[in-house]
Amino acid sequence: MVLFQPHGGRSQAEGDALLALVTQGLLQAAIFNPDDLDATFENIKASGAEIIEEPTSQPWGVQDCAFRNPSDNLVQIAQA
């Protein structure tokens, strides 16, 4: 399931490349934007999820974290 338009705000070439990755199943992530990343992370951690990355401030201005769900899907949560 794609929750965004691959070409939204991207060049045609970038959108095509992103769409090709998603269609092939090579981009396996869901990205969410909560109101409170730290509280959301603590809830996920308490559930026993496999933590991939604790909340980290990224140089492009967001804070994000990542974990794997029970089906081994990568889930990334970001807060701008």
C-alpha positions as CSV (number, residue, x, y, z in Angstrom):
1,M,0.0,0.0,0.0
2,V,1.4,3.4,-0.9
3,L,0.2,6.3,1.2
4,F,1.6,9.0,-1.0
5,Q,1.9,9.8,-4.7
6,P,5.3,8.8,-6.0
7,H,5.4,11.8,-8.3
8,G,4.1,14.3,-5.7
9,G,6.8,17.0,-5.4
10,R,9.3,15.0,-7.3
11,S,10.7,15.1,-10.8
12,Q,9.3,12.6,-13.4
13,A,12.5,10.6,-13.2
14,E,12.5,10.5,-9.4
15,G,8.8,9.6,-9.2
16,D,9.3,6.8,-11.8
17,A,12.3,5.4,-9.9
18,L,10.4,5.4,-6.6
19,L,7.3,3.8,-8.2
20,A,9.5,1.1,-9.7
21,L,10.9,0.3,-6.3
22,V,7.5,0.2,-4.6
23,T,6.0,-1.9,-7.4
24,Q,8.8,-4.5,-7.1
25,G,8.4,-4.6,-3.3
26,L,12.0,-3.3,-2.8
27,L,10.9,-0.3,-0.8
28,Q,9.4,-2.0,2.3
29,A,8.6,0.7,4.8
30,A,5.7,2.7,6.1
31,I,6.4,6.2,7.4
32,F,4.1,7.9,9.9
33,N,4.1,11.4,11.5
34,P,2.8,11.4,15.1
35,D,2.2,14.4,17.3
36,D,4.7,13.1,19.9
37,L,7.4,10.9,18.5
38,D,9.0,10.1,21.9
39,A,5.7,9.0,23.5
40,T,4.9,6.9,20.4
41,F,8.4,5.3,20.5
42,E,8.0,4.4,24.2
43,N,4.7,2.7,23.5
44,I,6.2,0.7,20.6
45,K,9.3,-0.2,22.7
46,A,7.1,-1.4,25.6
47,S,5.2,-3.7,23.2
48,G,8.4,-5.7,22.6
49,A,8.9,-4.6,18.9
50,E,12.3,-5.1,17.4
51,I,13.9,-1.6,17.6
52,I,16.0,-0.7,14.6
53,E,16.7,3.0,15.5
54,E,15.8,4.9,18.6
55,P,14.5,8.5,18.1
56,T,17.3,10.4,16.3
57,S,17.5,14.0,15.1
58,Q,18.4,14.0,11.4
59,P,20.3,16.7,9.6
60,W,17.4,17.4,7.3
61,G,15.2,18.6,10.2
62,V,13.2,15.6,11.3
63,Q,13.4,13.3,14.2
64,D,12.8,9.7,13.4
65,C,12.9,6.1,14.7
66,A,12.4,2.7,13.1
67,F,11.3,-0.8,14.2
68,R,10.2,-4.1,12.7
69,N,6.7,-5.3,13.2
70,P,5.8,-9.0,13.9
71,S,5.6,-9.6,10.1
72,D,9.2,-8.3,9.7
73,N,8.2,-5.1,7.9
74,L,10.3,-2.0,8.5
75,V,8.2,0.8,10.0
76,Q,9.7,4.3,10.3
77,I,8.1,7.0,12.3
78,A,9.2,10.6,11.7
79,Q,8.2,13.9,13.3
80,A,9.1,17.2,11.6
